[in-house]
Amino acid sequence: MALQGDLFRALNRLPGITVFQSPKTLDEVNVAQTSGVAAPANALLAVSGLCQGGVTLAGFVVALWAIRPLYAGLMVLAALPDLLSQLTLSNQRVRVQGQVAHHNRRRLFFMMLHLEEPAAREIRLYRFGDYVHGRMQRELAEMNQVEASLARRELRREVVASIASTLASGLGLLMIIAATVRGAETIGDVALYLAAVVGVQGAMGSGVQAIGQLTEAVGAYAYFESVVSTPADLTVSLLPKAIAPLRESLTLKDVWFRYAPQGPWVLEGVNIKFPANTTSALVGVNGSGKSTLVKLLCRLYDPERGSILWDGVDVREFDIEALRARLGVMFQDFMCYDLTLAENIVMGDRRTADRDRRLFEAADVAGVRSVADRLPHGFETMLGRAFEADDGPWSGARLSGGEWQKVAVARALAKCGADLLVLDEPTAGLDAAAERELLGHLGTMEASKTVILVSHRLDCVRLAANIVMLSEGRVAEQGTHTQLIIKDGLYKDLFQHRRREPAN
């Protein structure tokens, strides 16, 4: 429990999300979770077995030494091949765990596709269940192939070690029988030697396995330590400045960003000023960099070049948690949690103080109150079908896509103390009436919050005081809706194209 807690606590301490996009790191986490957290318990069992075997071994070696030191030496020599074989194989087993980790992660992914309802719908509709099943089996076959290769090496080494051990023990037996025939040893010495062969081999066998288990546990624990000691992926200020409410503007100054060092630039030299206590909008076609910019504002990543300024202060000079406490954000790919409706809304701010007030106010603005009214237990209704409700009978409820979107908006609104509200495609799943109602509520927040709307639906951003048009990672145009229409540029083309699209 302690190690699993340490492992996931270490992951939660990472300020950014770069680590979750690294397959190598995720493979290490997989090994650390499956083997690393069990390593200390396995090591304890190994040490216990080693001590037990050591006592037995020492007793027989001392007894044989009393008869003739040569016999004791042969017994130890007979056990050495097994010992060396296990030490080599245990290191190989640890390496194999790392080799199969990525196959195991993919196997689990395809396995879960068999069990998740959204995937199950498309699997049956498009009839690619055999493909998913085949990919799962293929990953398992790849794992088995690597492990079978190790098993063959183990077999060869163990056969050689067993033959060497048998020859050494047999040589000792022939020697003591010959000495007994000559009268140099007694029948009791032969009996002691035979008992020692069985006892020492048994003790050495368990001892060698314990040493292999211990070595394997140490190797697996190294993966755990590697994950736990993963350095922060963002710059953390040692003497952070206190962050005050946003009074003037949030400014992006010559911001450049890409997801990989050799990858293409997603944002190139972006300069934007979002005035405080006003509603601004980000528009642009898919892939223009809007959602990436949102992630930068949340400091999930840092710009490779340039800076983001909060009232003139680089956000990297603030404590990350203090900065994020000032943000209420809804991502385009928001989460739907199999928890109660209330928990889904207050997930971002779980303080009990004025919880109900924040819950109800956010629900009213986002239009969730009507959703709660039709649920069997109101805001305490368990959503989703994954778990049973804590209060007894299964009461999981299904929400539509638009209703889930309202819940995500409410989660952003329920965050107490947030000065900056960033909503990425907040109306994509809403009908026209719900969209107008939400935008009306958001329009009343300008006096107390800075609002940034990201949307393809230009009708919902045309009333923003400041509209920024992104194109291929750059700021193409900026101004009010009227100014951009008069400019007769990309914004007007996109706006007119959307207006010509047939209604759903």
C-alpha positions as semicolon CSV with decimal commas, in nm:
position;residue;x (nm);y (nm);z (nm)
1;M;0,000;0,000;0,000
2;A;0,277;0,241;0,094
3;L;0,469;0,186;-0,230
4;Q;0,164;0,208;-0,452
5;G;0,075;0,531;-0,273
6;D;0,428;0,664;-0,325
7;L;0,423;0,567;-0,693
8;F;0,102;0,748;-0,783
9;R;0,174;1,035;-0,547
10;A;0,498;1,089;-0,738
11;L;0,309;1,089;-1,069
12;N;0,056;1,339;-0,933
13;R;0,340;1,564;-0,814
14;L;0,465;1,612;-1,170
15;P;0,347;1,962;-1,265
16;G;0,316;1,899;-1,640
17;I;0,181;1,620;-1,858
18;T;0,483;1,545;-2,079
19;V;0,549;1,218;-1,898
20;F;0,208;1,083;-1,999
21;Q;0,301;1,120;-2,366
22;S;0,621;0,915;-2,337
23;P;0,572;0,543;-2,419
24;K;0,905;0,462;-2,252
25;T;0,799;0,623;-1,925
26;L;0,457;0,459;-1,939
27;D;0,628;0,121;-1,985
28;E;0,840;0,192;-1,677
29;V;0,526;0,283;-1,484
30;N;0,369;-0,045;-1,594
31;V;0,664;-0,249;-1,459
32;A;0,683;-0,038;-1,144
33;Q;0,312;-0,089;-1,080
34;T;0,309;-0,464;-1,144
35;S;0,649;-0,571;-1,007
36;G;0,816;-0,274;-0,843
37;V;0,556;-0,222;-0,571
38;A;0,577;-0,593;-0,480
39;A;0,959;-0,596;-0,482
40;P;1,015;-0,526;-0,107
41;A;0,772;-0,801;-0,005
42;N;0,938;-1,042;-0,251
43;A;1,280;-0,939;-0,123
44;L;1,173;-1,004;0,237
45;L;1,052;-1,353;0,144
46;A;1,377;-1,414;-0,045
47;V;1,593;-1,310;0,249
48;S;1,386;-1,533;0,478
49;G;1,436;-1,831;0,244
50;L;1,803;-1,748;0,210
51;C;1,851;-1,748;0,587
52;Q;1,667;-2,078;0,620
53;G;1,876;-2,241;0,346
54;G;2,192;-2,088;0,488
55;V;2,138;-2,250;0,829
56;T;2,083;-2,593;0,671
57;L;2,382;-2,552;0,441
58;A;2,611;-2,437;0,719
59;G;2,516;-2,735;0,938
60;F;2,597;-2,995;0,672
61;V;2,916;-2,820;0,557
62;V;3,046;-2,810;0,915
63;A;2,958;-3,180;0,962
64;L;3,134;-3,278;0,639
65;W;3,430;-3,058;0,725
66;A;3,468;-3,258;1,046
67;I;3,500;-3,578;0,839
68;R;3,718;-3,436;0,563
69;P;3,738;-3,076;0,432
70;L;3,752;-3,206;0,075
71;Y;3,397;-3,341;0,100
72;A;3,267;-3,005;0,223
73;G;3,445;-2,835;-0,065
74;L;3,284;-3,071;-0,317
75;M;2,942;-2,996;-0,173
76;V;2,996;-2,622;-0,212
77;L;3,142;-2,674;-0,560
78;A;2,834;-2,876;-0,661
79;A;2,611;-2,584;-0,573
80;L;2,808;-2,311;-0,753
81;P;2,676;-2,379;-1,109
82;D;2,317;-2,334;-0,990
83;L;2,410;-2,015;-0,806
84;L;2,585;-1,858;-1,105
85;S;2,301;-1,964;-1,337
86;Q;2,033;-1,806;-1,118
87;L;2,224;-1,480;-1,076
88;T;2,254;-1,446;-1,454
89;L;1,895;-1,545;-1,524
90;S;1,746;-1,314;-1,262
91;N;1,905;-1,012;-1,434
92;Q;1,768;-1,135;-1,766
93;R;1,420;-1,173;-1,616
94;V;1,423;-0,807;-1,513
95;R;1,526;-0,702;-1,864
96;V;1,252;-0,917;-2,012
97;Q;0,995;-0,738;-1,794
98;G;1,102;-0,413;-1,955
99;Q;1,092;-0,566;-2,303
100;V;0,736;-0,699;-2,268
101;A;0,598;-0,393;-2,086
102;H;0,494;-0,214;-2,407
103;H;0,333;-0,533;-2,542
104;N;0,147;-0,572;-2,213
105;R;0,017;-0,214;-2,221
106;R;-0,115;-0,263;-2,574
107;R;-0,264;-0,599;-2,479
108;L;-0,452;-0,434;-2,191
109;F;-0,568;-0,156;-2,424
110;F;-0,721;-0,402;-2,672
111;M;-0,861;-0,607;-2,385
112;M;-1,042;-0,303;-2,242
113;L;-1,190;-0,228;-2,586
114;H;-1,380;-0,554;-2,547
115;L;-1,530;-0,426;-2,221
116;E;-1,599;-0,054;-2,276
117;E;-1,946;0,036;-2,398
118;P;-1,848;0,317;-2,642
119;A;-1,598;0,086;-2,810
120;A;-1,844;-0,204;-2,801
121;R;-2,095;0,001;-3,003
122;E;-1,852;0,073;-3,286
123;I;-1,701;-0,276;-3,275
124;R;-2,041;-0,423;-3,346
125;L;-2,148;-0,157;-3,593
126;Y;-1,833;-0,169;-3,805
127;R;-1,765;-0,536;-3,732
128;F;-1,399;-0,509;-3,639
129;G;-1,422;-0,724;-3,326
130;D;-1,204;-0,990;-3,490
131;Y;-0,941;-0,726;-3,562
132;V;-0,935;-0,604;-3,198
133;H;-0,928;-0,962;-3,074
134;G;-0,647;-1,045;-3,316
135;R;-0,440;-0,746;-3,204
136;M;-0,486;-0,848;-2,841
137;Q;-0,375;-1,204;-2,916
138;R;-0,083;-1,079;-3,126
139;E;0,050;-0,869;-2,839
140;L;0,015;-1,168;-2,608
141;A;0,199;-1,383;-2,863
142;E;0,481;-1,127;-2,876
143;M;0,503;-1,136;-2,496
144;N;0,505;-1,516;-2,500
145;Q;0,776;-1,523;-2,764
146;V;1,009;-1,307;-2,554
147;E;0,931;-1,503;-2,238
148;A;0,969;-1,837;-2,419
149;S;1,312;-1,733;-2,538
150;L;1,409;-1,666;-2,177
151;A;1,256;-1,999;-2,070
152;R;1,471;-2,183;-2,325
153;R;1,784;-2,011;-2,195
154;E;1,681;-2,103;-1,841
155;L;1,632;-2,465;-1,943
156;R;1,975;-2,487;-2,107
157;R;2,151;-2,327;-1,812
158;E;1,966;-2,537;-1,556
159;V;2,044;-2,860;-1,743
160;V;2,414;-2,771;-1,758
161;A;2,412;-2,664;-1,391
162;S;2,234;-2,985;-1,286
163;I;2,482;-3,205;-1,476
164;A;2,777;-3,020;-1,322
165;S;2,622;-3,046;-0,975
166;T;2,552;-3,418;-1,020
167;L;2,908;-3,487;-1,139
168;A;3,058;-3,301;-0,841
169;S;2,830;-3,483;-0,594
170;G;2,894;-3,818;-0,765
171;L;3,269;-3,764;-0,753
172;G;3,247;-3,703;-0,380
173;L;3,034;-4,016;-0,333
174;L;3,285;-4,233;-0,522
175;M;3,568;-4,089;-0,317
176;I;3,404;-4,154;0,021
177;I;3,298;-4,510;-0,085
178;A;3,653;-4,585;-0,193
179;A;3,785;-4,449;0,136
180;T;3,536;-4,666;0,327
181;V;3,649;-4,977;0,139
182;R;4,004;-4,894;0,240
183;G;3,889;-4,853;0,600
184;A;3,967;-4,481;0,607
185;E;3,601;-4,386;0,650
186;T;3,300;-4,554;0,815
187;I;2,954;-4,651;0,693
188;G;2,825;-4,368;0,913
189;D;3,040;-4,122;0,715
190;V;2,885;-4,250;0,391
191;A;2,538;-4,212;0,539
192;L;2,622;-3,858;0,652
193;Y;2,754;-3,772;0,306
194;L;2,440;-3,905;0,134
195;A;2,223;-3,708;0,374
196;A;2,439;-3,402;0,310
197;V;2,399;-3,439;-0,067
198;V;2,020;-3,432;-0,034
199;G;2,017;-3,163;0,235
200;V;2,277;-2,938;0,078
201;Q;2,124;-2,962;-0,268
202;G;1,782;-2,885;-0,126
203;A;1,917;-2,596;0,080
204;M;2,125;-2,463;-0,207
205;G;1,832;-2,501;-0,446
206;S;1,606;-2,292;-0,225
207;G;1,892;-2,057;-0,146
208;V;1,981;-2,009;-0,511
209;Q;1,615;-1,943;-0,596
210;A;1,599;-1,695;-0,309
211;I;1,909;-1,516;-0,441
212;G;1,754;-1,506;-0,787
213;Q;1,428;-1,376;-0,642
214;L;1,617;-1,114;-0,443
215;T;1,815;-1,000;-0,747
216;E;1,496;-0,985;-0,953
217;A;1,321;-0,784;-0,681
218;V;1,609;-0,536;-0,669
219;G;1,595;-0,498;-1,047
220;A;1,217;-0,447;-1,044
221;Y;1,247;-0,194;-0,764
222;A;1,487;0,003;-0,983
223;Y;1,192;0,072;-1,217
224;F;0,991;0,196;-0,919
225;E;1,275;0,427;-0,813
226;S;1,313;0,552;-1,169
227;V;0,948;0,657;-1,185
228;V;0,939;0,803;-0,834
229;S;1,253;1,008;-0,903
230;T;1,129;1,141;-1,240
231;P;1,231;1,507;-1,246
232;A;0,974;1,782;-1,285
233;D;0,893;1,844;-1,651
234;L;0,831;2,215;-1,592
235;T;1,044;2,491;-1,445
236;V;0,952;2,530;-1,077
237;S;1,036;2,859;-0,907
238;L;1,220;2,809;-0,576
239;L;1,101;3,151;-0,454
240;P;0,764;3,194;-0,622
241;K;0,594;3,529;-0,633
242;A;0,248;3,572;-0,488
243;I;-0,015;3,578;-0,760
244;A;-0,285;3,845;-0,740
245;P;-0,620;3,852;-0,920
246;L;-0,587;3,938;-1,289
247;R;-0,631;4,315;-1,315
248;E;-0,482;4,422;-1,650
249;S;-0,419;4,148;-1,904
250;L;-0,293;3,801;-1,981
251;T;-0,033;3,837;-2,254
252;L;0,144;3,588;-2,481
253;K;0,473;3,733;-2,596
254;D;0,650;3,570;-2,894
255;V;0,538;3,220;-2,789
256;W;0,681;2,922;-2,978
257;F;0,586;2,564;-2,896
258;R;0,616;2,210;-3,032
259;Y;0,541;1,876;-2,868
260;A;0,874;1,710;-2,953
261;P;1,225;1,857;-2,995
262;Q;1,238;1,752;-3,360
263;G;0,867;1,789;-3,428
264;P;0,689;2,063;-3,622
265;W;0,607;2,393;-3,458
266;V;0,247;2,408;-3,338
267;L;0,268;2,773;-3,233
268;E;0,509;3,016;-3,400
269;G;0,578;3,360;-3,259
270;V;0,231;3,410;-3,111
271;N;0,159;3,753;-2,963
272;I;-0,184;3,797;-2,802
273;K;-0,319;4,024;-2,531
274;F;-0,632;3,912;-2,346
275;P;-0,766;4,217;-2,152
276;A;-0,885;4,147;-1,799
277;N;-1,256;4,136;-1,719
278;T;-1,357;4,103;-2,083
279;T;-1,461;3,817;-2,308
280;S;-1,209;3,717;-2,573
281;A;-1,239;3,448;-2,837
282;L;-0,999;3,217;-3,018
283;V;-1,111;3,094;-3,359
284;G;-0,949;2,904;-3,640
285;V;-0,970;2,583;-3,838
286;N;-0,874;2,247;-3,691
287;G;-0,503;2,221;-3,622
288;S;-0,445;2,595;-3,598
289;G;-0,314;2,564;-3,239
290;K;-0,613;2,673;-3,030
291;S;-0,625;2,378;-2,788
292;T;-0,247;2,380;-2,756
293;L;-0,261;2,743;-2,655
294;V;-0,518;2,653;-2,386
295;K;-0,278;2,392;-2,244
296;L;-0,001;2,651;-2,231
297;L;-0,227;2,891;-2,042
298;C;-0,281;2,615;-1,784
299;R;0,095;2,555;-1,764
300;L;0,054;2,192;-1,861
301;Y;0,344;2,275;-2,091
302;D;0,586;2,566;-2,104
303;P;0,667;2,753;-2,426
304;E;0,995;2,655;-2,587
305;R;1,049;3,023;-2,658
306;G;0,874;3,336;-2,542
307;S;0,666;3,390;-2,229
308;I;0,312;3,415;-2,092
309;L;0,261;3,717;-1,868
310;W;0,000;3,755;-1,591
311;D;-0,025;4,131;-1,538
312;G;0,330;4,161;-1,668
313;V;0,479;3,879;-1,460
314;D;0,597;3,557;-1,628
315;V;0,368;3,276;-1,508
316;R;0,680;3,062;-1,447
317;E;0,758;3,287;-1,152
318;F;0,437;3,184;-0,972
319;D;0,368;2,869;-0,777
320;I;0,200;2,634;-1,025
321;E;-0,078;2,533;-0,788
322;A;-0,148;2,897;-0,699
323;L;-0,169;2,983;-1,069
324;R;-0,404;2,696;-1,148
325;A;-0,624;2,792;-0,854
326;R;-0,697;3,108;-1,054
327;L;-0,812;2,911;-1,360
328;G;-1,146;2,752;-1,444
329;V;-1,097;2,547;-1,759
330;M;-1,309;2,321;-1,976
331;F;-1,103;2,122;-2,226
332;Q;-1,237;2,019;-2,563
333;D;-1,186;1,652;-2,471
334;F;-1,337;1,688;-2,123
335;M;-1,376;1,394;-1,885
336;C;-1,699;1,217;-1,791
337;Y;-1,649;1,066;-1,445
338;D;-1,845;0,765;-1,318
339;L;-1,928;0,954;-1,000
340;T;-2,233;1,140;-0,876
341;L;-2,353;1,447;-1,063
342;A;-2,250;1,668;-0,768
343;E;-1,902;1,514;-0,758
344;N;-1,863;1,569;-1,131
345;I;-1,932;1,940;-1,084
346;V;-1,731;2,015;-0,769
347;M;-1,443;1,783;-0,863
348;G;-1,218;2,083;-0,928
349;D;-1,287;2,242;-0,588
350;R;-1,394;1,991;-0,324
351;R;-1,390;2,224;-0,024
352;T;-1,696;2,174;0,189
353;A;-1,731;2,545;0,264
354;D;-2,019;2,689;0,056
355;R;-2,010;2,370;-0,156
356;D;-2,384;2,370;-0,219
357;R;-2,390;2,737;-0,316
358;R;-2,113;2,689;-0,572
359;L;-2,273;2,369;-0,696
360;F;-2,615;2,523;-0,753
361;E;-2,487;2,849;-0,901
362;A;-2,264;2,667;-1,149
363;A;-2,545;2,427;-1,235
364;D;-2,785;2,714;-1,302
365;V;-2,541;2,896;-1,532
366;A;-2,446;2,580;-1,724
367;G;-2,805;2,458;-1,751
368;V;-2,749;2,148;-1,539
369;R;-3,037;2,214;-1,299
370;S;-3,288;2,068;-1,544
371;V;-3,066;1,761;-1,583
372;A;-3,056;1,709;-1,205
373;D;-3,433;1,750;-1,176
374;R;-3,504;1,448;-1,394
375;L;-3,250;1,218;-1,222
376;P;-3,382;0,979;-0,951
377;H;-3,156;1,118;-0,676
378;G;-3,097;1,467;-0,813
379;F;-2,740;1,587;-0,780
380;E;-2,649;1,276;-0,577
381;T;-2,737;1,039;-0,863
382;M;-2,450;0,815;-0,971
383;L;-2,366;0,877;-1,337
384;G;-2,249;0,608;-1,574
385;R;-2,292;0,233;-1,546
386;A;-1,949;0,132;-1,421
387;F;-2,028;0,124;-1,046
388;E;-2,317;0,081;-0,811
389;A;-2,427;0,377;-0,604
390;D;-2,302;0,385;-0,245
391;D;-2,656;0,416;-0,112
392;G;-2,765;0,070;-0,226
393;P;-2,941;-0,022;-0,548
394;W;-2,778;0,046;-0,880
395;S;-2,887;0,392;-0,984
396;G;-2,639;0,476;-1,257
397;A;-2,783;0,729;-1,502
398;R;-2,692;0,796;-1,863
399;L;-2,644;1,149;-1,991
400;S;-2,642;1,266;-2,350
401;G;-2,333;1,424;-2,503
402;G;-2,478;1,772;-2,465
403;E;-2,571;1,709;-2,101
404;W;-2,219;1,590;-2,025
405;Q;-2,090;1,908;-2,188
406;K;-2,307;2,117;-1,956
407;V;-2,161;1,925;-1,660
408;A;-1,807;2,000;-1,783
409;V;-1,890;2,371;-1,812
410;A;-2,038;2,366;-1,462
411;R;-1,717;2,206;-1,329
412;A;-1,515;2,499;-1,463
413;L;-1,762;2,751;-1,320
414;A;-1,775;2,590;-0,973
415;K;-1,409;2,660;-0,904
416;C;-1,405;2,922;-0,633
417;G;-1,156;3,207;-0,677
418;A;-1,098;3,154;-1,050
419;D;-1,025;3,484;-1,227
420;L;-0,970;3,334;-1,571
421;L;-1,236;3,116;-1,732
422;V;-1,122;2,925;-2,042
423;L;-1,384;2,722;-2,230
424;D;-1,274;2,515;-2,529
425;E;-1,574;2,443;-2,755
426;P;-1,829;2,487;-2,472
427;T;-2,133;2,480;-2,702
428;A;-2,030;2,213;-2,955
429;G;-2,289;1,964;-2,824
430;L;-2,565;2,211;-2,727
431;D;-2,880;2,296;-2,912
432;A;-2,943;2,656;-3,019
433;A;-3,159;2,744;-2,716
434;A;-2,910;2,602;-2,465
435;E;-2,626;2,779;-2,647
436;R;-2,801;3,118;-2,628
437;E;-2,878;3,067;-2,259
438;L;-2,519;2,973;-2,172
439;L;-2,370;3,262;-2,371
440;G;-2,612;3,500;-2,203
441;H;-2,493;3,388;-1,860
442;L;-2,128;3,410;-1,962
443;G;-2,182;3,762;-2,089
444;T;-2,278;3,874;-1,740
445;M;-1,946;3,753;-1,594
446;E;-1,726;4,014;-1,759
447;A;-1,730;4,235;-1,451
448;S;-1,577;3,964;-1,233
449;K;-1,393;3,722;-1,466
450;T;-1,175;3,720;-1,773
451;V;-1,336;3,480;-2,021
452;I;-1,164;3,313;-2,317
453;L;-1,392;3,121;-2,554
454;V;-1,247;2,875;-2,805
455;S;-1,492;2,776;-3,074
456;H;-1,557;2,686;-3,434
457;R;-1,912;2,818;-3,396
458;L;-1,852;3,179;-3,480
459;D;-2,202;3,289;-3,382
460;C;-2,109;3,219;-3,020
461;V;-1,795;3,438;-3,029
462;R;-1,911;3,730;-3,243
463;L;-2,007;3,931;-2,933
464;A;-1,658;3,893;-2,779
465;A;-1,474;4,219;-2,731
466;N;-1,154;4,067;-2,865
467;I;-1,139;3,794;-3,132
468;V;-0,811;3,627;-3,227
469;M;-0,792;3,431;-3,553
470;L;-0,522;3,162;-3,552
471;S;-0,394;3,006;-3,871
472;E;-0,117;2,744;-3,887
473;G;0,007;2,835;-3,541
474;R;0,023;3,209;-3,600
475;V;-0,204;3,504;-3,525
476;A;-0,360;3,581;-3,861
477;E;-0,610;3,851;-3,754
478;Q;-0,727;4,017;-3,436
479;G;-1,007;4,258;-3,351
480;T;-1,380;4,277;-3,291
481;H;-1,629;4,086;-3,503
482;T;-1,720;4,399;-3,699
483;Q;-1,356;4,495;-3,757
484;L;-1,267;4,151;-3,884
485;I;-1,568;4,136;-4,117
486;I;-1,470;4,477;-4,264
487;K;-1,113;4,352;-4,305
488;D;-1,247;4,090;-4,546
489;G;-0,985;3,826;-4,455
490;L;-0,968;3,473;-4,318
491;Y;-1,216;3,540;-4,039
492;K;-1,481;3,664;-4,280
493;D;-1,424;3,366;-4,510
494;L;-1,458;3,123;-4,221
495;F;-1,758;3,306;-4,079
496;Q;-1,943;3,312;-4,411
497;H;-1,858;2,946;-4,470
498;R;-2,010;2,851;-4,135
499;R;-2,321;3,057;-4,204
500;R;-2,369;2,875;-4,537
501;E;-2,349;2,532;-4,371
502;P;-2,692;2,360;-4,355
503;A;-2,853;2,338;-4,013
504;N;-2,830;2,007;-3,832
